[in-house]
Amino acid sequence: MLSKGSEPFPAENDFLSFITSNGGIRNAGTGGSYQDYWFSIHPSLLSEALPRLAAFFHSPLFTPTLTSREIHAVDSENKRNLQNDGRRIFQLGRSLSKDGHPWKKFGTGNFKSLTEAARRKFEQEGVDWKGEEDSGDGGPVGRETRRRLVEWWKQQYCAGRMSLAVIGKESVDELTALVVPLFSKIENRGFEPRPSLKEEPWGDSEKGTIVFVQTVKDYHSFNITFLLPDQSRNFATQPAQIVAHFVGHEGPGSVCSYLKKKGWLVDISAFPSRRNREVPAFTVEGRLTKEGYLHYQEVVLTIFNYLSLLRDTPSPLPAYHFDEIKKMSSVSYQFREKSQPHTYASTLGYELLEPYPPEWVLSGSTLIREWDENLFRSVLASLLPEKCRIMIMAKHHQPAVIGENPDWQAEKWYGTGYVVRKLDQDFIGNANQPNANGELHLPAPNPYIPEDLSVEKKDISEPAKIPTCVRQTDYSSLWYKKDDQFWVPKAHVKVDIKSPMAYCTARQAVLTRLLTDLLEDDLSEVTYDAELAGLDYAVNNYRGGLLVSVNGYNDKLGALLDTILERLKSLIIKPDRLQVMAEQLDREYRNFYIRQPSLLCDHYTACLLMPIVWMPEDKLIETPFITPEDIERHKTDLLSKVYLEVLVTGNINREHAQRIVESVEHRLDARALTPLERPQVRSLLLPPGSNLVLKREVTDPKELNSSITFYCQFGDIADARLRPVLELIVHTIREPAFSQLRTVEQLGTPSRRLLDTLPGAVGRIHTRRVREQEGWSGDQTSRAYQESTRRDLTLLGTHQIGVLRLPAKRKRCCGCPSVDAADHPRRFRPIRAPIVPVSEEALHSRCIPPT
């Protein structure tokens, strides 16, 4: 509402139109105790954009007709998330707060919650308000809701509660002179500048409880939450974050390592709440195997055993624990990479709300400056079983876990099924015992902490724009680019192991995926220290083979890559871990279609345009028949004959990059694929005049949303004229699409308009979420909007084209969906993948007849 019309700029779409038509972006977000508004635009237009932003807060219009439409738009957005397990569980946690506490309220909103007060008022007064809901302003209920909205704005929006961060090319004095007159118009109503929740959301009846939760998707997980004392003043020591470091550790002796060996755990994380002015809390959560779910009490007791181990460790803790944490926080702050201006501005806006000294605003949340063992132990003293809430999530709860005939209840807003019980006193007693598990111990010193952070900086006339091929053989090619612009001690290495054995059949696709999952599982203990030391890695499978990537501080980057490749070659497939990985993969395939229809539309569109796509149902047939011997044989076949494409960038010289490639070749020790054997990802070429429709029904019977994807294939991606023309079209219709579909039609989630690039082809896709209403279907909505888009484009004159500024876009590499095209080594190949023509008959086998 605030962004849709103000006294100086009354048009509903003025701000959105101004930002998007000038190549900018904007958004807003709402949390439990804050709202965030941001935009990014060309520096020369900052002085025109800031008055529009400031007007949100000093003179919004709250147009009556817009208020009514926004209520329906919020309701539509809420319906989009009704089957989202994350939101359902989060709201359940809030709804189980004690009566009267603000945290118990609905966290987002729908038509019922937004109009409830108005409807109740008229019912009490005996006013007949029904029959006028469809009037422009929503009738009596809409007008009363608008009055309450304006009243709430006056009670909550105050200059003293706001923070502002502006990033521009101008000097600080010039930015100050620009900003102060505009934002001084916002009234300071003298409210408490940093309001927070003073009272805990749980009483005695809410503490020491266990909640069994029914999920939409089929998975098992747990969540343990503890309330903490206010941590806002502990920014220099961050004791809760240090406790999380120990509890969430994945190395030898950790909770994670022990539970994985038992076959009960998939992953685990521990973290304190991010925003101190909401509910200060400490959370431990993770995904369980089916056996882990059946042994959930032992899983939870293991976590409390580790907390007892921390409490009972003699004071002081060995100094290296804090020294490593402090050093890595300092190194991370010193060499953190630049973010997008709008991301940095939003981060600074948040930081300005925290009680940091002015000189610590930029570093307050990043640097851990001091060690305070008393504060550390005070946090541990709050992590007791009688003070926590445990949640156990599953789609189908077993009687062995929850008992016979449980009394299921339904959460008010999402309808989530749950059962609440008090923790057994014997369980609490066992959880409070000293640790007796000899396999749990504190982490050893981290061998990956970087020591050499030097940078070899040279004077250059101009930075290189792209990597170049500096080494090529029948076995491999090396693409290399030295960091000649940022001069930080970091590097990126990507190794594309091409093999035609990765995806020829559905069985091979499953075997390749399980191989990567088992490799990452086997590496987790070894590589967790590397991740703590600022190194990161990934092993992904795709249609063309395996992609191994490592990045971070270059000092010990090579050692990490060597470790990964050695484990890949020597990996021993353990039957118990294969069972765990296969169970998770089977569950992932079964849950695939229980997702938002817009995501499924994108999936089906990509499938129609690729020659070979193995669907989840194809892979599900194979998962029960995979044995350790199958994966061993597949690994041997996959790696016996390959072609390597390596990309090295960053603080690594050319000679070192060549040694890396030689080391990769030596460790894999494979034969070389011939040029014709190297896999290429191709896209299908639609016949001229194609008019094909694919329709699918969502599998979730409770899903209220539909989606439409409209794809037009225009031609060769290498056409230098075609690409900017399509970018211009997309740019032109993006803002009208958003305003029409979200604000006017109240479809909730904005339409997505983008260019989709497949190997060799470029097309335009738009994906929209629609509500199926009586007498107005998604097909009708699509046709009507397409006609209006055609009319808009015919009115686009030459004089308008001359002033449009196109935003920079990052394009996805469809050949390897998990990797951004900007980071993919194939991006720099001079040979483009060919387009494969497809017949009408082949497409009709996937689609219904043309309409």
ZIPEDA-V150264 format. One record per helix or strand of 2 or more residues. SS is the DSSP state (hx for helix, st for strand). FROM is the first residue (numbers start at 1). TO is the last residue. If there is no record, write none. Layout:
SS:FROM:TO / SS:FROM:TO
This chain:
hx:14:21 / st:25:30 / st:35:40 / hx:43:58 / hx:64:80 / hx:85:95 / hx:102:104 / hx:111:125 / hx:139:156 / hx:159:161 / hx:172:183 / st:209:214 / st:220:227 / hx:239:247 / hx:255:261 / st:265:272 / st:281:288 / hx:290:294 / hx:296:312 / hx:319:334 / hx:341:351 / hx:358:360 / hx:373:382 / hx:385:387 / st:388:394 / hx:399:402 / st:409:410 / st:417:422 / hx:425:431 / st:468:472 / st:476:482 / st:490:498 / hx:500:502 / hx:506:532 / st:535:542 / st:545:553 / hx:554:570 / hx:575:591 / hx:597:608 / hx:616:623 / hx:628:640 / st:641:650 / hx:654:668 / st:671:672 / hx:675:677 / st:683:685 / st:705:716 / hx:720:744 / st:752:758 / st:761:771 / hx:778:794 / hx:798:801 / hx:814:816 / hx:821:823 / hx:825:828 / st:835:837 / hx:840:844
